[in-house]
Amino acid sequence: MISVAEWKPADNLTLEPNAQKAATEQIHSLALTAGPGAGKTEMLAQRADFLLRSGTCTYPKRILAISFKVDASQNLRERVKKRCGYDLASRFDSYTFHAFAKRIIDRFRPVLEGNDALDVGFTIGDQKVPRKQITFVDLVPLAIQILKTSSIARNAVRQTYSDVFLDEFQDCTHQQYELVKLAFHNTPVRLTAVGDVKQKIMGWAGALEGIFLTFAQDFSAMPLNLYRNFRSVPGLLRVQNEIIKVIDPDSVMPDEQLEGDAGEILSTQFANSSDEASYLADTIKSWIETEELAPSEIAILVSKQLDLYAHDLIKALTARGIPFRNEQEMQDITVEPAARLIVDYLSCLYGKREPKAWIRLMKQLQPFADDDVQSEVSRSLDSFIRKQRKAMAGQTAEQRSTEWWEPAKLFLQHVGIETVAALSPEYESKARLRDVITDTKNRISELSQSTSTLEEALDRFSDDESVRILTIHKSKGLEFDSVIMMAIENEIFFGNQDENRCAFFVGVSRAKRRLVLTNAKLRPRPENHGGMWREHRSPQSEYLSYVEPFLTEH
């Protein structure tokens, strides 16, 4: 433990003045707005480090972080471990809103009565079954009901935490905000709400208008803004600034932040989607082979209906042997700790040299152990893998590609279900853990059918070796060297234009060095698609106008 005056940012990082102020605030709640690349996650990790190391979060109280996506929750948890160390990070709880609600229901389930009453061991599924099963959307309302009904539940939650972090707060819905207020309003608990109103793209899900102002008033929160963008080079910042002038004029970046020539910005129109796909696949192949750009540093973003819009491109990438991941199918499962555990084990078992997989495996299996226990875990697993390798020594390539699940099951038995369940709060529901394990098995099986070896399938499952194809919505919180945004056309950016403009901004701001925009005059109806589809297309002139003054000459 150190004094408040002695604390310095972990890893000798230098924080901008407002980030330093936010990290070390001891009294007030905070309403912190920040643009893309401003280091929101880093600031929260540094704040956790300050609160824990200085004793401002007094033992045995804990810090609660609530995010909107599983991967964001996991990323914040890992960042805090790096900054604080394992011992202090053991007092940092990072959940999604739904996972937090699930914990309240599990702990205070007997409070629920009548039609909402639940038996021990209830499950979460597609349909509600009285007492036996609830749906995913029931979680937050039931948690709200518990906190409204039971002062014991409210006090228990309040006594557990000294601080609460609310990440991507611009997307907070009415129900989620009600849950936060019931739990922490008019209490000594400090709340730090972090987000960016320019990235509010969840209006369809009920995201509240003016949420930061409402929060600041309800919790007497001190407003702060982080201005600096650490992600994008100046050329891309200038494009972002043009969009900011429309979305949020008060947050326009200062001129000194925009100085410099670095950055590449391209915009091209094609006669049809087939020509677009061929051009993009050839371009990506050139980046990988000529520039030696890692495939994982390339993202292809689509506003919506990813499978329909990226169909031609996926065929073109496949024809050129370019590894890719369709995140529409994969992102939810690949961020699951249990899935990562299984894939890393199989990589160690079947691969030749997989140091990254081994390191990740050890971190998951011994997160808070002392040196002696860590050594024992390492020796035990090494011995287990050696025995498994020996047992499979005579397998053919075909057997390796089809009989890999039996070794995976033996590994899970060796580790123990309790150890695997401890990887995520959501796994307290054994049904949820079984679903993740089943989904992992099915996804690896699917990938094995489209690759020549199991090792290739495992690589495709991982982040390390593939171009990523995903919707703008799923790209939030991610960053890439080069970003391609397809179909900048009126026919895909329909509906609420304020939300569409925010979505376009999110996509543009994922790029660190290079941005490519495309549109096509003709997109033939995809096979087997019976829904509404306009083949003749028109460019979205407003969005394209943001980049036109800054296009790179070729």
Disulfide bonds with the S-S distance in Angstrom:
none
